[in-house]
Amino acid sequence: MKIWVPSDAVAEVLSELPGVECAVFHREAPEPAGIEDVEVWVPPLVLVPDVPGVLARMRSLRLLQTVTAGVDAYRPHLPEGVVLCNARGVHDAGTAEWAAGAMIAVVREFPAFAEAQRRGAWTYRQTGVLADSTVLIIGYGSIGAALERRLAGFEVEIVRVARTARDTEYGPVHGMDELAGLLPSADVVVLLVPSTPATTGLVDAAFLARMKDGAVLVNAARGTVVDTGALVAELQAGRLRAALDVTAPEPLPEDHPLWTAPGVLITPHVAGSTPASGRRMLKLIHAQMTRYLRGEPLDNVITDAY
């Protein structure tokens, strides 16, 4: 069975499986021979060029296993009959840790103090604090639960929102239809939703206008979820602050006004790029391929938009 994998490390963990032939394919690697015989594709974190074209030539493809939670780059182009699985859980720790750190950095004004340090300026002042605040998590799934666990000691109130209302071990999850009424009371709004037609442009001017003065928007989802122009306007007005690991466009051009907007912390889509994610990704792929070879049910099968 021919499998295309994103790295030598993945090929190594699969080498013990019987009847498996791995070839490494990523953006910097030449396309291996035999694309028409590939039965399983594990694409790399960074998209290869022409994903639709690659999928169209994979005439033997039966399983596409991503190394990301998001599948929006593949789902619209998936050939009929191919099973699509994501990497739910792999990036929970890294993304939750980034979100917690980013919100603290913005609330406590760490970027401004770092800039003052470079100038040798002692800029004493009182800052905000996370304690006693309300953190609204939109897109409450496994990453949201991981974030809540990390915020447990910070004396905050967590409000959870997801596509479907439900109860969890941590408390109730509100449905998206309740979001407009919840926004005005949130001090921090964390975006963890997947990229789907329903979430594209979710955070528009009306959404931002409902956020309270001084609130922080934390985007660890996808850049397309936020109307960048509307966010820049709020930042330049000094009414809102933000921490962004993703942007639209991405990468962000060096002359984009978002770079110099006040009150924003930007990182280059690194929330899940950690050694922990790498270790968990290898474990997931090995377990998934073991199940596939045995004909057992697969984990993380995508049957809807995500």
Backbone hydrogen bonds in HBPLUS format (Angstrom, degrees):
<---DONOR---> <-ACCEPTOR-->    atom                        ^
c    i                          cat <-CA-CA->   ^        H-A-AA   ^      H-
h    n   atom  resd res      DA  || num        DHA   H-A  angle D-A-AA Bond
n    s   type  num  typ     dist DA aas  dist angle  dist       angle   num
A0021-GLU N   A0001-MET O   2.79 MM  20  5.87 162.6  1.82 165.3 160.9     1
A0039-GLU N   A0002-LYS O   2.93 MM  37  5.68 159.8  1.97 148.1 153.2     2
A0040-VAL N   A0002-LYS O   3.41 MM  38  6.78 158.5  2.46 150.1 154.1     3
A0003-ILE N   A0021-GLU O   2.84 MM  18  6.02 164.2  1.87 157.2 157.6     4
A0023-ALA N   A0003-ILE O   2.93 MM  20  6.39 145.6  2.05 156.7 165.6     5
A0004-TRP N   A0040-VAL O   3.02 MM  36  6.51 155.1  2.08 158.1 163.3     6
A0042-VAL N   A0004-TRP O   2.79 MM  38  6.00 167.7  1.81 164.0 168.4     7
A0005-VAL N   A0023-ALA O   2.87 MM  18  6.13 158.6  1.92 150.9 157.9     8
A0025-PHE N   A0005-VAL O   2.85 MM  20  5.99 161.1  1.89 163.3 168.6     9
A0011-ALA N   A0007-SER O   3.16 MM   4  6.48 162.5  2.19 145.8 150.8    10
A0012-GLU N   A0008-ASP O   2.85 MM   4  6.06 148.6  1.95 147.0 155.5    11
A0013-VAL N   A0009-ALA O   3.19 MM   4  6.49 157.3  2.24 145.7 150.0    12
A0014-LEU N   A0010-VAL O   3.17 MM   4  6.38 137.4  2.36 145.2 156.5    13
A0015-SER N   A0012-GLU O   3.17 MM   3  5.08 152.5  2.25  98.9 107.3    14
A0017-LEU N   A0014-LEU O   3.08 MM   3  5.58 157.7  2.13 115.5 122.3    15
A0029-ALA N   A0026-HIS O   3.06 MM   3  5.22 150.4  2.15 106.7 115.9    16
A0037-ASP N   A0034-GLY O   2.96 MM   3  5.49 160.7  2.00 117.4 123.8    17
A0038-VAL N   A0035-ILE O   3.32 MM   3  5.43 169.1  2.33 108.1 111.3    18
A0062-ARG N   A0039-GLU O   2.78 MM  23  5.29 167.7  1.80 139.8 139.2    19
A0063-LEU N   A0039-GLU O   3.18 MM  24  6.59 151.5  2.26 155.9 162.3    20
A0041-TRP N   A0063-LEU O   3.00 MM  22  6.51 157.2  2.06 156.8 163.6    21
A0065-GLN N   A0041-TRP O   2.99 MM  24  6.32 152.1  2.07 150.5 159.4    22
A0054-VAL N   A0050-ASP O   2.98 MM   4  6.29 158.0  2.03 156.3 162.9    23
A0055-LEU N   A0051-VAL O   2.99 MM   4  6.19 171.3  2.00 161.0 162.4    24
A0056-ALA N   A0052-PRO O   3.00 MM   4  6.13 151.2  2.09 142.9 151.0    25
A0057-ARG N   A0053-GLY O   3.28 MM   4  6.49 137.3  2.47 139.5 148.7    26
A0057-ARG N   A0054-VAL O   3.16 MM   3  5.41 135.3  2.37 101.5 113.1    27
A0058-MET N   A0055-LEU O   3.16 MM   3  5.14 150.9  2.25  99.7 108.5    28
A0061-LEU N   A0058-MET O   3.23 MM   3  5.40 167.6  2.25 111.6 114.5    29
A0083-VAL N   A0062-ARG O   2.97 MM  21  6.13 169.6  1.98 141.2 137.9    30
A0064-LEU N   A0083-VAL O   2.84 MM  19  6.22 160.9  1.88 169.2 175.0    31
A0085-CYS N   A0064-LEU O   2.95 MM  21  6.31 164.5  1.97 161.6 163.4    32
A0066-THR N   A0085-CYS O   2.94 MM  19  6.34 164.0  1.97 164.7 161.4    33
A0087-ALA N   A0068-THR O   2.91 MM  19  5.03 163.4  1.94 125.7 126.9    34
A0074-TYR N   A0071-VAL O   2.99 MM   3  5.57 155.1  2.05 119.2 126.6    35
A0075-ARG N   A0071-VAL O   2.97 MM   4  5.96 172.8  1.98 172.1 174.4    36
A0077-HIS N   A0074-TYR O   2.97 MM   3  5.55 144.8  2.09 119.3 129.7    37
A0078-LEU N   A0075-ARG O   3.38 MM   3  5.31 173.7  2.39 108.9 110.7    38
A0082-VAL N   A0079-PRO O   3.27 MM   3  5.91 159.6  2.31 139.7 139.4    39
A0302-ILE N   A0084-LEU O   2.81 MM 218  5.62 175.0  1.82 162.9 162.5    40
A0086-ASN N   A0300-ASN O   3.11 MM 214  5.60 150.3  2.20 146.6 149.1    41
A0090-VAL N   A0087-ALA O   3.01 MM   3  5.65 161.4  2.04 139.3 145.4    42
A0095-THR N   A0091-HIS O   2.97 MM   4  5.91 168.2  1.99 156.9 160.8    43
A0096-ALA N   A0092-ASP O   2.91 MM   4  5.85 162.6  1.94 150.0 155.8    44
A0097-GLU N   A0093-ALA O   2.94 MM   4  5.96 157.9  1.99 146.4 153.1    45
A0098-TRP N   A0094-GLY O   2.92 MM   4  6.13 157.4  1.98 145.5 151.9    46
A0099-ALA N   A0095-THR O   2.94 MM   4  6.17 164.8  1.97 151.2 155.0    47
A0100-ALA N   A0096-ALA O   3.00 MM   4  6.21 162.8  2.03 150.5 154.7    48
A0101-GLY N   A0097-GLU O   2.93 MM   4  6.09 168.3  1.94 152.5 156.2    49
A0102-ALA N   A0098-TRP O   2.73 MM   4  5.82 158.4  1.77 155.2 161.8    50
A0103-MET N   A0099-ALA O   3.07 MM   4  6.15 163.3  2.09 146.4 150.1    51
A0104-ILE N   A0100-ALA O   3.20 MM   4  6.35 160.4  2.24 146.4 151.9    52
A0105-ALA N   A0101-GLY O   2.90 MM   4  6.05 157.2  1.96 146.1 153.0    53
A0106-VAL N   A0102-ALA O   3.05 MM   4  6.28 157.8  2.10 149.3 153.9    54
A0107-VAL N   A0103-MET O   2.96 MM   4  6.07 169.5  1.97 150.1 153.6    55
A0108-ARG N   A0104-ILE O   2.86 MM   4  5.85 162.3  1.89 151.4 156.4    56
A0110-PHE N   A0105-ALA O   2.81 MM   5  4.95 150.9  1.90 147.9 153.6    57
A0109-GLU N   A0106-VAL O   3.14 MM   3  4.87 154.5  2.21  96.9 104.4    58
A0113-PHE N   A0109-GLU O   3.17 MM   4  6.49 158.4  2.22 152.6 159.0    59
A0114-ALA N   A0110-PHE O   2.82 MM   4  6.03 150.6  1.90 155.7 164.5    60
A0115-GLU N   A0111-PRO O   3.02 MM   4  6.27 152.1  2.10 144.7 151.7    61
A0116-ALA N   A0112-ALA O   2.95 MM   4  6.23 154.2  2.02 143.6 151.2    62
A0117-GLN N   A0113-PHE O   2.86 MM   4  6.07 147.2  1.96 141.5 150.6    63
A0118-ARG N   A0114-ALA O   3.13 MM   4  6.45 151.8  2.21 143.4 149.6    64
A0119-ARG N   A0115-GLU O   3.25 MM   4  6.60 137.6  2.44 138.6 149.6    65
A0119-ARG N   A0116-ALA O   3.05 MM   3  5.06 128.0  2.34  94.6 108.7    66
A0120-GLY N   A0116-ALA O   2.93 MM   4  6.07 110.1  2.44 136.3 154.6    67
A0121-ALA N   A0116-ALA O   2.86 MM   5  5.01 174.6  1.86 146.5 145.7    68
A0120-GLY N   A0117-GLN O   2.99 MM   3  4.86 148.9  2.08  97.8 107.8    69
A0133-SER N   A0130-LEU O   3.14 MM   3  5.67 143.6  2.28 143.3 141.5    70
A0132-ASP N   A0155-GLU O   2.84 MM  23  5.87 160.2  1.88 154.0 154.3    71
A0157-GLU N   A0133-SER O   2.93 MM  24  6.34 165.0  1.95 157.7 162.6    72
A0187-ASP N   A0134-THR O   2.89 MM  53  5.25 148.6  1.99 136.9 147.1    73
A0188-VAL N   A0134-THR O   3.13 MM  54  6.45 154.3  2.20 158.3 158.4    74
A0135-VAL N   A0157-GLU O   2.81 MM  22  6.10 163.0  1.84 165.1 170.9    75
A0159-VAL N   A0135-VAL O   2.91 MM  24  6.15 163.7  1.94 153.4 153.8    76
A0136-LEU N   A0188-VAL O   2.78 MM  52  6.11 167.3  1.80 169.5 167.7    77
A0190-VAL N   A0136-LEU O   2.78 MM  54  6.09 169.1  1.79 165.1 168.8    78
A0137-ILE N   A0159-VAL O   2.84 MM  22  6.20 163.0  1.87 170.9 176.6    79
A0161-VAL N   A0137-ILE O   2.88 MM  24  6.04 142.6  2.02 175.0 171.8    80
A0138-ILE N   A0190-VAL O   2.84 MM  52  6.00 178.8  1.84 173.7 174.0    81
A0192-LEU N   A0138-ILE O   2.80 MM  54  5.88 159.7  1.84 176.3 174.9    82
A0139-GLY N   A0161-VAL O   2.79 MM  22  5.90 156.3  1.84 141.7 149.9    83
A0140-TYR N   A0161-VAL O   2.94 MM  21  5.73 158.0  1.99 138.7 145.6    84
A0145-ALA N   A0141-GLY O   2.93 MM   4  6.18 156.6  1.99 151.7 157.7    85
A0146-ALA N   A0142-SER O   3.01 MM   4  6.19 150.9  2.10 136.9 145.1    86
A0147-LEU N   A0143-ILE O   2.81 MM   4  6.10 150.5  1.90 149.9 158.3    87
A0148-GLU N   A0144-GLY O   2.90 MM   4  6.17 156.6  1.96 146.6 153.0    88
A0149-ARG N   A0145-ALA O   3.03 MM   4  6.31 154.2  2.10 146.3 152.5    89
A0150-ARG N   A0146-ALA O   3.21 MM   4  6.46 149.5  2.30 139.5 147.2    90
A0150-ARG N   A0147-LEU O   3.06 MM   3  5.11 117.5  2.47  95.5 110.9    91
A0151-LEU N   A0147-LEU O   2.99 MM   4  6.26 133.4  2.21 145.7 159.0    92
A0151-LEU N   A0148-GLU O   3.18 MM   3  5.06 132.1  2.42  93.0 106.0    93
A0152-ALA N   A0149-ARG O   3.36 MM   3  5.25 160.9  2.40  98.9 104.1    94
A0154-PHE N   A0151-LEU O   3.01 MM   3  5.38 169.1  2.02 120.6 123.6    95
A0174-HIS N   A0160-ARG O   2.79 MM  14  5.96 166.4  1.81 144.2 141.3    96
A0162-ALA N   A0174-HIS O   2.91 MM  12  6.29 157.0  1.96 169.5 174.1    97
A0166-ARG N   A0173-VAL O   3.07 MM   7  5.16 149.7  2.16 130.3 138.4    98
A0173-VAL N   A0166-ARG O   2.68 MM   7  5.16 159.3  1.72 175.0 170.3    99
A0168-THR N   A0171-GLY O   3.05 MM   3  5.14 143.1  2.19 121.5 132.8   100
A0171-GLY N   A0168-THR O   3.17 MM   3  5.14 138.3  2.35  97.0 108.3   101
A0178-GLU N   A0175-GLY O   3.00 MM   3  5.69 165.5  2.02 119.9 124.6   102
A0179-LEU N   A0176-MET O   3.10 MM   3  5.19 165.1  2.12 109.7 114.3   103
A0182-LEU N   A0179-LEU O   2.91 MM   3  5.12 140.3  2.07 106.4 118.6   104
A0183-LEU N   A0179-LEU O   3.10 MM   4  6.25 145.7  2.22 164.0 172.4   105
A0185-SER N   A0182-LEU O   3.35 MM   3  6.03 151.3  2.44 118.0 124.8   106
A0186-ALA N   A0183-LEU O   3.11 MM   3  5.50 168.1  2.13 120.4 124.2   107
A0216-VAL N   A0187-ASP O   2.95 MM  29  6.37 155.8  2.00 144.4 150.6   108
A0189-VAL N   A0216-VAL O   2.83 MM  27  6.21 164.5  1.86 166.9 170.8   109
A0218-VAL N   A0189-VAL O   2.77 MM  29  5.98 170.7  1.77 163.3 162.9   110
A0191-LEU N   A0218-VAL O   2.75 MM  27  6.09 164.9  1.78 172.2 175.9   111
A0220-ALA N   A0191-LEU O   3.14 MM  29  5.85 157.8  2.19 149.0 154.3   112
A0199-THR N   A0196-THR O   3.05 MM   3  5.27 136.3  2.25 104.4 116.0   113
A0200-THR N   A0196-THR O   3.05 MM   4  6.19 133.3  2.27 154.9 167.4   114
A0202-LEU N   A0199-THR O   3.03 MM   3  4.99 156.9  2.08 128.5 123.1   115
A0201-GLY N   A0224-THR O   2.89 MM  23  6.17 159.9  1.93 144.9 151.0   116
A0203-VAL N   A0225-VAL O   2.89 MM  22  6.05 171.3  1.89 167.8 167.6   117
A0227-ASP N   A0203-VAL O   2.90 MM  24  6.02 169.1  1.91 153.4 149.7   118
A0208-LEU N   A0204-ASP O   2.98 MM   4  6.26 169.8  1.99 161.5 163.4   119
A0209-ALA N   A0205-ALA O   2.90 MM   4  6.01 149.2  2.00 143.0 152.0   120
A0210-ARG N   A0207-PHE O   3.11 MM   3  5.41 139.2  2.28 103.3 114.3   121
A0211-MET N   A0208-LEU O   3.09 MM   3  5.31 149.4  2.19 104.3 113.4   122
A0215-ALA N   A0212-LYS O   3.10 MM   3  5.56 158.4  2.15 137.5 136.7   123
A0214-GLY N   A0239-ARG O   2.62 MM  25  5.51 166.9  1.64 173.7 173.8   124
A0241-ARG N   A0215-ALA O   2.95 MM  26  6.20 160.0  1.99 161.0 163.3   125
A0217-LEU N   A0241-ARG O   2.90 MM  24  6.30 160.2  1.94 140.6 142.8   126
A0243-ALA N   A0217-LEU O   2.80 MM  26  6.25 152.5  1.88 155.4 159.2   127
A0219-ASN N   A0243-ALA O   2.91 MM  24  6.40 156.2  1.96 160.1 167.9   128
A0245-ASP N   A0219-ASN O   3.08 MM  26  6.18 172.5  2.09 164.9 164.8   129
A0225-VAL N   A0222-ARG O   3.12 MM   3  5.70 162.7  2.15 115.8 121.3   130
A0226-VAL N   A0223-GLY O   3.15 MM   3  5.87 160.5  2.19 120.0 124.5   131
A0231-LEU N   A0227-ASP O   3.03 MM   4  6.33 156.1  2.09 154.4 161.8   132
A0232-VAL N   A0228-THR O   2.88 MM   4  6.11 163.8  1.90 156.4 160.5   133
A0233-ALA N   A0229-GLY O   3.08 MM   4  6.29 156.4  2.14 144.4 150.5   134
A0234-GLU N   A0230-ALA O   3.20 MM   4  6.50 154.3  2.27 143.3 149.2   135
A0235-LEU N   A0231-LEU O   2.91 MM   4  6.19 158.8  1.96 156.4 162.8   136
A0236-GLN N   A0232-VAL O   2.84 MM   4  5.99 167.0  1.86 155.6 159.1   137
A0237-ALA N   A0233-ALA O   3.07 MM   4  6.17 140.0  2.23 136.9 147.2   138
A0239-ARG N   A0234-GLU O   3.21 MM   5  5.72 143.2  2.35 167.8 165.8   139
A0238-GLY N   A0235-LEU O   2.90 MM   3  5.02 147.3  2.00 101.7 112.5   140
A0242-ALA N   A0263-GLY O   2.97 MM  21  6.41 160.9  2.00 153.7 155.6   141
A0265-LEU N   A0242-ALA O   2.94 MM  23  6.35 150.4  2.03 141.0 150.0   142
A0244-LEU N   A0265-LEU O   2.78 MM  21  6.19 163.5  1.81 167.1 172.3   143
A0267-THR N   A0244-LEU O   2.89 MM  23  6.31 160.6  1.93 159.7 164.0   144
A0269-HIS N   A0245-ASP O   2.74 MM  24  4.66 125.9  2.04 133.4 148.8   145
A0256-HIS N   A0253-PRO O   3.04 MM   3  5.38 164.1  2.07 120.3 120.9   146
A0259-TRP N   A0256-HIS O   3.19 MM   3  6.00 149.3  2.29 121.7 127.1   147
A0261-ALA N   A0258-LEU O   3.39 MM   3  5.13 158.4  2.44  96.5 102.7   148
A0269-HIS N   A0267-THR O   2.99 MM   2  5.95 137.2  2.18 106.0  94.2   149
A0273-SER N   A0270-VAL O   2.98 MM   3  4.95 150.4  2.07 104.7 114.2   150
A0274-THR N   A0272-GLY O   3.03 MM   2  5.75 127.6  2.32 107.8  92.7   151
A0278-GLY N   A0274-THR O   3.12 MM   4  6.50 155.6  2.18 148.5 155.5   152
A0279-ARG N   A0275-PRO O   2.93 MM   4  6.22 160.9  1.97 154.7 158.5   153
A0280-ARG N   A0276-ALA O   3.03 MM   4  6.22 163.5  2.05 150.4 154.9   154
A0281-MET N   A0277-SER O   2.83 MM   4  5.92 145.6  1.95 145.7 155.5   155
A0282-LEU N   A0278-GLY O   3.14 MM   4  6.37 159.8  2.19 149.0 152.6   156
A0283-LYS N   A0279-ARG O   3.17 MM   4  6.43 159.7  2.21 145.7 151.3   157
A0284-LEU N   A0280-ARG O   2.94 MM   4  6.08 158.8  1.98 144.6 150.3   158
A0285-ILE N   A0281-MET O   2.98 MM   4  6.18 169.8  1.99 155.1 157.2   159
A0286-HIS N   A0282-LEU O   3.05 MM   4  6.17 163.2  2.08 148.2 153.0   160
A0287-ALA N   A0283-LYS O   3.06 MM   4  6.21 164.7  2.09 148.2 152.5   161
A0288-GLN N   A0284-LEU O   2.78 MM   4  5.94 157.5  1.83 152.8 160.2   162
A0289-MET N   A0285-ILE O   2.90 MM   4  5.98 164.1  1.93 150.0 153.7   163
A0290-THR N   A0286-HIS O   3.02 MM   4  6.14 147.2  2.13 141.9 151.1   164
A0291-ARG N   A0287-ALA O   3.06 MM   4  6.31 157.8  2.11 145.2 150.4   165
A0292-TYR N   A0288-GLN O   2.92 MM   4  6.18 154.9  1.98 145.5 153.1   166
A0293-LEU N   A0289-MET O   2.97 MM   4  6.11 164.0  2.00 147.3 150.3   167
A0294-ARG N   A0290-THR O   3.17 MM   4  6.32 144.0  2.30 141.1 150.5   168
A0296-GLU N   A0291-ARG O   2.85 MM   5  4.89 154.7  1.92 152.3 149.7   169
A0295-GLY N   A0292-TYR O   3.10 MM   3  5.10 153.0  2.18 100.4 108.7   170
